[in-house]
Amino acid sequence: MITHFRYKPLFENTQIPGWGISFYYKQQYYQAEYRKDGQISWLGEVPADTWDVEKKIHELMLYHVYD
C-alpha cells in the first residue's frame, strides 16, 4: 500500500506537465519524477516490485491530477 503520497509540479509554469512525487511503500520512502507521458524516473532506490508500484502511482495520478 502506498501512503503519504505527495506530488508537486516540476516546473513553475504549470502548463508544462511533469511532477515530482514522493511516498512510502512497505515502510520505505521513495521519490520519483512523473513525466507527461506516464514515464516514471526513480530518484534513488527503486522498489523491488516496480510494476505493481507504478500501476498504483498511475491510478493515483489519474485521480489527483487528471480528474
N, C-alpha and C positions, 0 to 999 in steps of 0.2 A: 504494500500500500504506500502510495506517495503522500507525504504530509508536508505541511508548511510550504506549499507551492507558491512561488512568487515569480512575477515577470515584470520587466520594465523595457521600454523601447531602447534600442541600441543607439539610435540617432535622435538628436534634438528635433529635427524635422520629422514629425510623426507621419508624414506622407510616405516616408521611406520605411518599408516594413523590415522588421528584424527585431528580435527581443533577446534580452539576457534572462535566463531562467535559473532558478535555484530551488532545491527541495531536499527533503530527507527521504531515503528509501532504505528500509531494513536498518534503521538507526545509523545510516551513513549519509553524510552531506555531499551533494553533487551540484555542480554548476555546468551550464552549457549555454550555447547560443542557438536560438531557434531561427532559422532563415525563412524568407518569404516562400520558398518552395517546399518547406516542411523538413528540410535537412537539419539535423541536429549535430552540432560540433561540440564535442565534450571538452571542457576545460579541466584538466586534471584527471582524476580517476574516472574510469568507465565502469558502469555496473556490469556484473557478471552475466545477468540475463537481460542484455541490452534490448533485444527485440521486444520483450514484454514491457519494459520501462518506456521505450519510445512510443509504443502503442498507447500507453496511458497518457503520456505527455501530449500526443496529438489530440486525444479526446479532451484533455484539459484546455488546450489552446483553442480548440473549436468552441468550447463553452465560454471561455473568458474573453477571447479576442475577436473571433469571427462571428459571434452570435448577434 
